[in-house]
Amino acid sequence: MPKKRKTNRTSPKRAPRQPASALPASDRDEDWEDSEDYVSDVLHLDATYATPADAVKAFLDGVTVEWIGSVDGARMRHRVARGGDGREAIEQAVFVAGPLERMLVCAWHQAGPEGQTRMSEDVLAVLDVLQSAIRPVVEAEVRKFRPDYTAATLEAFREAPEPHGTGMPVFGWRTFHAVEPDTTWLEAIDTAAWNSSIALDNWHRENAIPELEPAPLANLLRRHDVPLVLCAGCGEAITDRHPRWTGTWMSLDSDGGALCALSLEPRSEPLRHPSPRFSWLTDNEFGDPHHPVACS
């Protein structure tokens, strides 16, 4: 089977992408020549609906109006939906991704049916804390170009597990943009919310957010009673309660799975066994299993 593509962690870090209206002329890419191109080339919503009000009319007629995609980060969704006040609005959502998602999925299995309801509430509390850390950073980035800008405050949410997903509820953050007759598509996009999708992948950022680094993130989850278990060797999130691998410590990795990545790295010279004389293979090819960090 094809190997899963790995993230290139040595590639140059990229700054968050802004709508062209937020950038000085000298910094604009040809692909982002103006704000309207940003909406057309990425969201494609205005290709069918000239304004958000037109999209709302279609929604009221039973049409699903939705864009799902990503740009150098987590999956996002823009759609017409009913907001908390019951009125139709443009929902802008960002879904969890990266190390956070991997930790949550393993912890979800580890919690088991008896603990998953409680964990679901705990995760929402964690997302509120993370949003408090992410929002000031992404807001400051936009203010370099728009000094009077104020980022939207995103709320944590969960939805039912999606078909063919991990089995865990879908978690993320979202905001709702009110729609008036003269509302434009650009007014229904919050730049900082968009850039927060990139914040979930610190490898792609110039200004990493400490709370999203693996160690602080793991500590935050544990403080909120999320049953996260990490491998003492490679540090990956692991679970021994996946239904197909009950009793075996597994990571969320179809390449390695039950193999601790640390065991696959070249051994230091004092620990390396002499090479066999006749075979290319050694017993080391079996690797070592994950083993959880001892609880203190």
PyMOL commands that set and color helices and strands:
alter all, ss='L'
color gray80, all
select helices_A, chain A and resi 20-22+25-27+30-32+35-43+45-47+52-60+98-143+186-188+191-199+202-204+210-212+214-223+261-264+269-271+283-286
alter helices_A, ss='H'
color red, helices_A
select strands_A, chain A and resi 66-69+76-82+88-95+155-159+170-178+238-239+250-251
alter strands_A, ss='S'
color yellow, strands_A
deselect
rebuild
show_as cartoon
